[in-house]
Amino acid sequence: MPNLPAPPDDQPRNPLHGLTLQHIVEALVDYYGWEGLGQRIAVRCFTDDPSVASSLKFLRKTPWAREKVEGLYLFTLRESRRQQR
């Protein structure tokens, strides 16, 4: 998981503030790979001919899938920080 900048002062407890959906998807792909991401979130944009562009297009139109991706990102971020301790 790449090092993330500290959240701005206006939302200090929101780890997603200031991050783009593209950054989140790319970080998850770097961490899990497409196959691992598709196993954790079973949507075709991650399993059938995946790409960042197709995933962003789908996630921007599908709120429930975007919530799952953001949730997985937050979980991964917590686990990564926990392992660093």
N, C-alpha and C positions, 0 to 999 in steps of 0.2 A: 504494500500500500504506500503510495507516495506521501511524502511529508506535506501536510496541509498547513496553510497559513492560519494564524489565530483568527477567530471570528471577529468581525468588526464590533465596535462598542455598542451599536444599536441593537444587536441580537447576540450577546455573548454566549448564550447557551444553546444556540441553534447551529449544529455542525454542518447543516446543509446550506446555510446562508452564504451567498456569494459563489456557490458552485453551480456550474452548468450541468445540465443533464448529460451532455457529451462527456464532460470530465468524469462524471459518476460511472457511466457505461464503460469508458476506456479504462478506468481504474479497476473495475470489476473484471473486465476481460484480461487485464494484465495479471490480476491476482488468481483468478480461477481458470482462465481460458474459456473459449466459447463452449466447449463440451461441458465443463464444470458449471458454467453459468446456466446452460440449458438444463442440466440435471437439477439445479436448485430452483429455477423458475422455468417451468415447462411451457414456453411459448415458442411458436415457430420462428420468430425473428432471431432466436438464439440457437435453434437446432437445425434449421434448413437453410443452407447457404447464407450464414450469418455475416452481417457487416454492421459497422457502426451507423452508417447512414440509414439502412433499412430499420435498424432497431430504434433509432431516434424518431423516425417517421411514425412507427407503430406506437411507441411509448407516448409521444405527444398527443396522439388521438385516443389513447386508452388509459384513463385515469387509474383503474385498478392495477394494471400492469406496472405503471409508473410507481405506484405506492409500494408494490412488491420490490422493485429495483431499489428504491430509496431505502426501504427497510433492510434489504440485504446489505446495502452499502453501510448503513449505520451499524448493523450487527458485525460486519467484517471490521469496521473501524474500531469498535469496542474490543473485539477479540484480539486484534492486532496490538492495541494499546495494553491490554491485559497481559499478553505474552511478553511484551517488552519490560515489564516490571520485574 
